[in-house]
Amino acid sequence: MGLADLRRTYDGTPLTEADLHENAMVQVARWVAEARDELESATEVNAMSVATADAQGRPSVRMVLLKDLDERGLTFFTNLDSRKGRELRENPYAALCLHWQPIYRQIRVQGRCEPVSRDEVDAYFATRPADSRRGAWASEQSAPIADRAAIEARMAEQSLRFPDDDAIPTPTNWGGFRIAPDEVELWQGRPDRLHDRFVYLREGDGWTRSRLQP
Ligand SMILES: Cc1cc2nc3c(=O)[nH]c(=O)nc-3n(C[C@H](O)[C@H](O)[C@H](O)COP(=O)(O)O)c2cc1C
């Protein structure tokens, strides 16, 4: 059986105009909360793909974890010297996609990325397990390394350098980005590939909204 034979019916709850909040970010928060209620025990509901592009417009994409969500946008944390970090310095526009397969839903967001303030970064960093904090020091994310032993040796160095779990500072090249949305699409899978799609476009302080063909 080939990949072309894999076929599922997307039998999601209908999504209608009446279900939608006028504020796109409120609507995104509702869907994230619903996904959490239904799927948290089974899957990482805050996993999302984030696409960036370099100065020549060549895209790259990877998964990250959505760690905060409010009127200002959607936040994730990472190494600022990683490939995505470098690309966002060259070109601050990004796109993200959240997908919850069991409930046949997808959210797409596009917008400009702003660095998260150092205070917010420090506050989040402090919540991470101590060895994840040491790991942030040990890894020059996205740079090549000879072998597994080399990264474990770098981690061991950080354990000697920061023996106290309560005294591990945030690396200066570790931080966060907030994607401030100017376009948000909600997609609800429906039978016969006649999916429900609504797109919000930022207009001044508010949003306009329209239904898209599936
Ligand atoms: C489910 C999942 C969640 C991830 N979350 C993060 C994250 O929050 N931050 C991060 O820097 N990398 C995260 N990663 C690793 C990234 O996908 C990626 O490998 C790394 O950030 C380097 O990407 P880059 O070289 O494009 O910068 C995650 C990977 C997966 C599969």
Ligand as a Chemical Component Dictionary entry (heavy atoms), coordinates in Angstrom:
data_LIG
# 
_chem_comp.id                   LIG 
_chem_comp.type                 NON-POLYMER 
_chem_comp.pdbx_formal_charge   0 
_chem_comp.three_letter_code    LIG 
# 
loop_
_chem_comp_atom.comp_id 
_chem_comp_atom.atom_id 
_chem_comp_atom.alt_atom_id 
_chem_comp_atom.type_symbol 
_chem_comp_atom.charge 
_chem_comp_atom.model_Cartn_x 
_chem_comp_atom.model_Cartn_y 
_chem_comp_atom.model_Cartn_z 
_chem_comp_atom.pdbx_ordinal 
LIG C1  C1  C 0 8.064  18.805 19.724 1  
LIG C2  C2  C 0 9.334  19.618 19.642 2  
LIG C3  C3  C 0 9.453  20.767 20.410 3  
LIG C4  C4  C 0 10.615 21.546 20.328 4  
LIG N1  N1  N 0 10.668 22.708 21.052 5  
LIG C5  C5  C 0 11.729 23.537 20.890 6  
LIG C6  C6  C 0 11.730 24.820 21.515 7  
LIG O1  O1  O 0 10.781 25.228 22.205 8  
LIG N2  N2  N 0 12.810 25.608 21.330 9  
LIG C7  C7  C 0 13.874 25.221 20.552 10 
LIG O2  O2  O 0 14.817 25.983 20.422 11 
LIG N3  N3  N 0 13.883 24.029 19.923 12 
LIG C8  C8  C 0 12.833 23.184 20.063 13 
LIG N4  N4  N 0 12.820 21.967 19.408 14 
LIG C9  C9  C 0 13.978 21.621 18.531 15 
LIG C10 C10 C 0 13.801 22.337 17.176 16 
LIG O3  O3  O 0 12.865 21.640 16.375 17 
LIG C11 C11 C 0 15.123 22.482 16.396 18 
LIG O4  O4  O 0 15.738 21.234 16.241 19 
LIG C12 C12 C 0 16.113 23.417 17.077 20 
LIG O5  O5  O 0 15.470 24.534 17.673 21 
LIG C13 C13 C 0 17.145 23.931 16.064 22 
LIG O6  O6  O 0 16.476 24.574 14.995 23 
LIG P1  P1  P 0 17.218 25.592 14.004 24 
LIG O7  O7  O 0 18.559 24.945 13.663 25 
LIG O8  O8  O 0 16.344 25.710 12.815 26 
LIG O9  O9  O 0 17.406 26.884 14.733 27 
LIG C14 C14 C 0 11.682 21.154 19.476 28 
LIG C15 C15 C 0 11.554 19.977 18.719 29 
LIG C16 C16 C 0 10.398 19.235 18.796 30 
LIG C17 C17 C 0 10.281 17.997 17.936 31 
# 
loop_
_chem_comp_bond.comp_id 
_chem_comp_bond.atom_id_1 
_chem_comp_bond.atom_id_2 
_chem_comp_bond.value_order 
_chem_comp_bond.pdbx_ordinal 
LIG C1  C2  SING 1  
LIG C2  C3  SING 2  
LIG C2  C16 DOUB 3  
LIG C3  C4  DOUB 4  
LIG C4  N1  SING 5  
LIG C4  C14 SING 6  
LIG N1  C5  DOUB 7  
LIG C5  C6  SING 8  
LIG C5  C8  SING 9  
LIG C6  O1  DOUB 10 
LIG C6  N2  SING 11 
LIG N2  C7  SING 12 
LIG C7  O2  DOUB 13 
LIG C7  N3  SING 14 
LIG N3  C8  DOUB 15 
LIG C8  N4  SING 16 
LIG N4  C9  SING 17 
LIG N4  C14 SING 18 
LIG C9  C10 SING 19 
LIG C10 O3  SING 20 
LIG C10 C11 SING 21 
LIG C11 O4  SING 22 
LIG C11 C12 SING 23 
LIG C12 O5  SING 24 
LIG C12 C13 SING 25 
LIG C13 O6  SING 26 
LIG O6  P1  SING 27 
LIG P1  O7  DOUB 28 
LIG P1  O8  SING 29 
LIG P1  O9  SING 30 
LIG C14 C15 DOUB 31 
LIG C15 C16 SING 32 
LIG C16 C17 SING 33 
# 
